[in-house]
Amino acid sequence: MKQRYDKLGPRVAKALAERFFEAWYFPESAGAVEKVFSLIPKTDIVSWGGSLTVTGLNITKMAEEKGYKVIDRDKAATPAERTELMRQALLCDTYLTGTNAVTEDGQLVNIDGSGSRVSAMIFGPKQVIVVAGMNKVVKTVEDAFIRAKMIAAPANMQRFPSHKTPCNETGACADCRCPDSICSFVVRTRLCKPSGRIKVILIGEDLGL
C-alpha cells in the first residue's frame, strides 16, 4: 500500500490543483504537520471540525501550544455554548478538518450531522486546511458517496454509543431518518472557490475513518 500511495498521492494532488485547490502529498505525517503550520499566520484565529485525523496528529493540541487563538467547541460547558462556539468557528481565519473521501480526479465528498463542518468548508473561514490519509482516496464520485455513507458514517457513529441509530447497532448503514443520524448533509466539493481557499494535504498513511 505504501508504494501505491507514493505513486498515486502526487497524481491526486495534481488533480486537486486542476480544480483550483492548493494541494500537496507527503509520504509521512511529520512533514504534513509541518506544512499545516507553515500555512497558518501567527495572527490567525484557528478552529476545527470533528476530525479524527486532525486530532490524531495532535494538530489541535499543537495549535494551542504554539500560541494561536483557538475556538474549541469541546471546551464548552453547555450544549448552548457548544453551538455558539460552532457558529463562531464559521468566521475564523483558518479552519482545520479532515474529509470523508477524495476522488482520484480531485473532488471532495463529505457527510455531516449538524452541517457545521461542511458549512465551514463551503463558506466562512478565510482558509480551510483539509488533512487526509490516502485511505480516503477512491476512484470516482460514486465511490466517494459510498465511502462516506457506508463506511465513514457508520464507523464515526461508533464514537457516540448513546446515539440510537441502526448503524450503531449493526455497523451497517440503513439509510435511516433517526433524530440521532449523522447523515443530514452530503456535500460534493467539485471546485474550490475562490481559488486556493481550500488547501488539501494528503498523507501516505491510513488515517481517520
Sine and cosine of phi, psi and omega as CSV:
sin_phi,cos_phi,sin_psi,cos_psi,sin_omega,cos_omega
0.00,0.00,-0.61,0.79,-0.03,-1.00
-0.87,0.49,-0.70,0.71,0.02,-1.00
-0.89,0.46,-0.64,0.76,0.03,-1.00
-0.89,0.45,-0.73,0.68,0.00,-1.00
-0.85,0.52,-0.69,0.73,-0.05,-1.00
-0.92,0.38,-0.44,0.90,0.06,-1.00
-1.00,0.10,-0.65,0.76,-0.07,-1.00
-0.98,0.18,-0.60,0.80,-0.10,-1.00
-0.79,0.61,-0.79,0.62,0.02,-1.00
-0.87,0.49,-0.54,0.84,0.03,-1.00
-0.92,0.39,-0.65,0.76,0.03,-1.00
-0.93,0.38,-0.65,0.76,0.05,-1.00
-0.87,0.50,-0.65,0.76,0.04,-1.00
-0.90,0.44,-0.65,0.76,0.01,-1.00
-0.91,0.43,-0.63,0.78,0.06,-1.00
-0.89,0.45,-0.69,0.73,0.00,-1.00
-0.88,0.47,-0.56,0.83,0.03,-1.00
-0.94,0.33,-0.24,0.97,0.09,-1.00
-0.96,-0.27,0.32,0.95,0.14,-0.99
0.98,0.20,0.16,0.99,0.22,-0.98
-0.97,0.23,0.38,-0.92,0.32,-0.95
-1.00,-0.09,0.71,-0.71,-0.12,-0.99
-0.52,-0.85,0.54,-0.84,0.00,-1.00
-0.62,-0.78,0.43,-0.90,0.14,-0.99
-0.87,-0.50,0.74,-0.67,0.06,-1.00
-0.82,-0.57,0.79,-0.62,0.02,-1.00
-0.89,0.45,-0.51,0.86,-0.06,-1.00
-0.81,-0.59,0.42,-0.91,-0.06,-1.00
-0.94,0.34,-0.48,0.87,-0.05,-1.00
-0.87,0.50,-0.72,0.69,0.03,-1.00
-0.91,0.41,-0.56,0.83,0.01,-1.00
-0.92,0.39,-0.68,0.73,0.01,-1.00
-0.90,0.44,-0.66,0.75,0.05,-1.00
-0.87,0.50,-0.64,0.77,0.03,-1.00
-0.91,0.43,-0.65,0.76,0.02,-1.00
-0.80,0.61,-0.78,0.62,-0.09,-1.00
-0.96,0.27,-0.36,0.93,0.10,-1.00
-0.94,0.35,-0.33,0.94,-0.03,-1.00
-1.00,-0.03,-0.15,0.99,-0.11,-0.99
-0.95,-0.32,0.93,-0.37,0.08,-1.00
-0.87,0.50,0.55,-0.84,-0.05,-1.00
-0.88,0.47,-0.39,0.92,-0.03,-1.00
-1.00,0.07,-0.06,1.00,-0.07,-1.00
-0.95,0.32,0.56,-0.83,0.27,-0.96
-1.00,0.00,0.78,-0.62,-0.15,-0.99
-0.89,-0.45,0.67,-0.74,0.13,-0.99
-0.62,-0.79,-0.01,-1.00,-0.09,-1.00
-0.36,-0.93,0.31,-0.95,0.10,-0.99
-1.00,-0.08,-0.08,-1.00,-0.03,-1.00
-0.99,0.14,0.97,0.22,-0.07,-1.00
-0.93,-0.36,0.86,-0.51,0.07,-1.00
-0.92,0.39,-0.49,0.87,0.03,-1.00
-0.92,0.39,-0.76,0.65,-0.03,-1.00
-0.90,0.44,-0.71,0.70,0.01,-1.00
-0.95,0.31,-0.60,0.80,-0.01,-1.00
-0.90,0.44,-0.48,0.88,0.06,-1.00
-1.00,0.02,0.12,0.99,0.02,-1.00
0.89,0.45,0.39,0.92,-0.02,-1.00
-0.92,0.39,-0.64,0.77,0.00,-1.00
-0.91,0.41,-0.69,0.73,0.03,-1.00
-0.89,0.45,-0.67,0.74,0.00,-1.00
-0.91,0.42,-0.57,0.82,0.02,-1.00
-0.87,0.50,-0.67,0.74,0.04,-1.00
-0.93,0.36,-0.67,0.74,-0.01,-1.00
-0.90,0.44,-0.51,0.86,0.00,-1.00
-0.99,0.14,-0.03,1.00,0.10,-0.99
1.00,-0.01,0.20,0.98,0.07,-1.00
-0.94,0.34,0.55,-0.84,0.18,-0.98
-0.97,0.23,0.83,-0.56,-0.09,-1.00
-0.86,-0.52,0.44,-0.90,0.16,-0.99
-0.92,-0.39,0.94,-0.33,-0.10,-0.99
-0.88,-0.48,0.97,-0.25,-0.05,-1.00
-0.90,0.44,-0.42,0.91,-0.04,-1.00
-0.95,0.31,-0.16,0.99,0.05,-1.00
-1.00,-0.07,0.08,1.00,0.01,-1.00
-0.92,0.39,0.59,-0.81,0.00,-1.00
-1.00,0.05,-0.39,0.92,-0.04,-1.00
-0.66,-0.75,0.33,-0.94,0.08,-1.00
-0.85,0.53,-0.62,0.79,0.01,-1.00
-0.90,0.43,-0.66,0.75,0.03,-1.00
-0.92,0.40,-0.61,0.79,0.03,-1.00
-0.88,0.47,-0.70,0.71,0.02,-1.00
-0.88,0.47,-0.65,0.76,0.02,-1.00
-0.90,0.43,-0.64,0.76,0.04,-1.00
-0.91,0.41,-0.60,0.80,0.04,-1.00
-0.91,0.42,-0.58,0.81,0.06,-1.00
-0.93,0.37,-0.67,0.74,0.02,-1.00
-0.89,0.46,-0.56,0.83,-0.02,-1.00
-0.89,0.46,-0.40,0.92,-0.01,-1.00
-0.94,0.34,-0.20,0.98,0.03,-1.00
-0.88,-0.47,0.34,0.94,0.05,-1.00
-0.97,0.25,0.13,-0.99,0.01,-1.00
-0.99,0.14,-0.71,0.70,-0.01,-1.00
-0.80,-0.61,0.81,-0.59,0.02,-1.00
-0.91,-0.41,0.80,-0.60,-0.04,-1.00
-0.97,-0.24,0.69,-0.72,0.00,-1.00
-0.37,-0.93,0.23,-0.97,0.20,-0.98
-0.99,-0.16,-0.29,-0.96,0.09,-1.00
-0.52,-0.85,0.49,-0.87,0.01,-1.00
-0.97,0.22,-0.51,0.86,-0.01,-1.00
-0.33,-0.94,0.51,-0.86,0.10,-0.99
-0.77,-0.64,0.75,-0.66,0.03,-1.00
-1.00,0.03,0.40,-0.92,0.01,-1.00
-0.89,0.45,-0.38,0.93,0.04,-1.00
-1.00,-0.10,0.25,0.97,0.21,-0.98
1.00,0.00,0.58,0.81,0.06,-1.00
-0.87,-0.49,0.45,-0.89,0.02,-1.00
-0.94,-0.35,0.62,-0.78,0.10,-1.00
-0.76,-0.65,0.76,-0.66,-0.03,-1.00
-0.67,-0.75,0.56,-0.83,0.05,-1.00
-0.86,-0.51,0.64,-0.77,-0.17,-0.99
-0.56,-0.83,0.55,-0.84,0.00,-1.00
-1.00,0.08,-0.82,0.57,-0.03,-1.00
-1.00,0.02,-0.38,0.92,-0.05,-1.00
1.00,-0.06,-0.12,0.99,-0.08,-1.00
-0.91,0.42,-0.64,0.77,-0.05,-1.00
-0.94,0.33,-0.74,0.68,-0.01,-1.00
-0.94,0.34,-0.51,0.86,0.07,-1.00
-0.88,0.48,-0.73,0.69,-0.01,-1.00
-0.90,0.44,-0.58,0.81,0.03,-1.00
-0.91,0.41,-0.57,0.82,-0.06,-1.00
-0.98,0.19,-0.71,0.71,-0.13,-0.99
-0.31,-0.95,0.56,-0.83,0.09,-1.00
0.79,-0.62,-1.00,0.08,0.01,-1.00
-0.84,0.54,0.51,-0.86,-0.02,-1.00
-0.90,0.44,-0.62,0.78,0.08,-1.00
-0.61,-0.79,0.47,-0.88,0.05,-1.00
-0.85,-0.53,0.77,-0.63,0.06,-1.00
-0.93,-0.38,0.90,-0.43,0.00,-1.00
-0.99,-0.16,0.81,-0.58,0.02,-1.00
-0.91,-0.42,0.82,-0.57,-0.11,-0.99
-0.58,-0.81,0.71,-0.71,0.16,-0.99
-0.96,0.29,0.40,-0.92,-0.03,-1.00
-0.93,0.37,-0.21,0.98,0.11,-0.99
-0.91,0.41,-0.25,0.97,0.02,-1.00
-1.00,0.09,-0.15,0.99,-0.08,-1.00
-0.99,0.13,0.77,-0.64,0.02,-1.00
-0.77,-0.64,0.17,-0.99,-0.12,-0.99
-0.95,0.30,-0.81,0.59,-0.17,-0.98
-0.82,-0.57,0.17,-0.99,0.10,-1.00
-0.88,0.48,-0.64,0.77,0.03,-1.00
-0.87,0.49,-0.68,0.73,0.06,-1.00
-0.89,0.46,-0.59,0.81,-0.02,-1.00
-0.91,0.41,-0.69,0.73,0.05,-1.00
-0.90,0.44,-0.64,0.77,0.03,-1.00
-0.90,0.44,-0.69,0.72,-0.01,-1.00
-0.89,0.46,-0.71,0.71,-0.03,-1.00
-0.88,0.47,-0.71,0.71,-0.11,-0.99
-0.99,0.11,-0.67,0.74,-0.16,-0.99
-1.00,-0.04,-0.39,0.92,-0.04,-1.00
-0.92,-0.40,-0.86,0.52,-0.11,-0.99
-0.91,0.42,-0.74,0.68,-0.06,-1.00
-0.90,0.44,-0.77,0.63,0.03,-1.00
-0.88,0.47,-0.57,0.82,0.03,-1.00
-0.93,0.37,-0.68,0.73,0.02,-1.00
-0.91,0.42,-0.55,0.84,0.00,-1.00
-0.89,0.45,-0.43,0.90,0.01,-1.00
-0.91,0.42,-0.28,0.96,0.05,-1.00
-0.96,0.29,-0.23,0.97,-0.08,-1.00
-0.82,-0.57,0.96,0.27,-0.12,-0.99
-0.88,0.48,-0.37,0.93,-0.01,-1.00
-0.99,0.16,-0.22,0.97,0.00,-1.00
-0.96,0.27,0.73,-0.68,-0.08,-1.00
-0.99,-0.17,1.00,-0.10,0.07,-1.00
-0.68,-0.74,0.41,-0.91,0.04,-1.00
-0.85,0.53,-0.64,0.77,-0.06,-1.00
-0.93,0.36,-0.40,0.92,0.07,-1.00
-0.96,0.29,-0.40,0.92,0.02,-1.00
-1.00,0.04,-0.64,0.77,-0.17,-0.99
-0.93,-0.36,-0.32,0.95,-0.09,-1.00
0.99,0.13,-0.01,1.00,-0.03,-1.00
-0.87,-0.50,0.60,-0.80,0.03,-1.00
-0.92,0.39,0.70,-0.71,0.06,-1.00
-0.90,-0.44,0.21,0.98,-0.03,-1.00
0.79,0.62,0.73,0.68,-0.14,-0.99
-0.98,0.21,0.20,-0.98,0.11,-0.99
-0.84,-0.54,0.59,0.81,-0.06,-1.00
-0.95,0.30,0.52,-0.86,0.06,-1.00
-0.86,0.52,-0.49,0.87,-0.02,-1.00
-1.00,0.03,0.04,1.00,-0.03,-1.00
-0.85,0.52,0.61,-0.79,0.10,-1.00
-0.97,-0.24,0.33,0.94,-0.03,-1.00
-0.91,-0.41,0.78,0.63,-0.03,-1.00
-0.99,0.15,-0.64,0.77,-0.12,-0.99
-0.78,-0.62,0.78,-0.63,0.06,-1.00
-0.86,-0.51,0.85,-0.52,-0.12,-0.99
-0.82,-0.57,0.77,-0.64,0.12,-0.99
-0.96,-0.27,0.86,-0.52,0.04,-1.00
-0.97,-0.22,0.99,-0.17,-0.10,-1.00
-1.00,-0.06,-0.35,0.94,0.08,-1.00
-0.62,-0.79,0.50,-0.86,0.08,-1.00
-0.99,-0.13,0.84,-0.54,0.07,-1.00
-0.72,-0.70,0.72,-0.70,-0.16,0.99
-0.92,0.40,0.33,-0.95,-0.06,-1.00
-0.80,0.60,0.78,-0.63,0.06,-1.00
1.00,0.09,-0.08,1.00,-0.01,-1.00
-0.89,0.45,-0.68,0.74,0.03,-1.00
-1.00,-0.08,0.82,-0.57,0.00,-1.00
-0.91,-0.40,0.78,-0.62,-0.08,-1.00
-0.91,-0.41,0.82,-0.57,0.03,-1.00
-0.91,-0.40,0.93,-0.36,0.00,-1.00
-1.00,-0.08,0.63,-0.78,-0.04,-1.00
-0.81,-0.59,0.71,-0.71,-0.05,-1.00
-0.98,0.22,0.76,0.65,0.01,-1.00
-0.63,-0.77,0.27,-0.96,0.14,-0.99
-1.00,0.03,0.91,-0.41,-0.07,-1.00
-0.73,-0.69,0.58,-0.81,0.04,-1.00
0.92,0.39,-0.28,-0.96,-0.07,-1.00
-0.91,-0.42,0.00,0.00,0.00,0.00
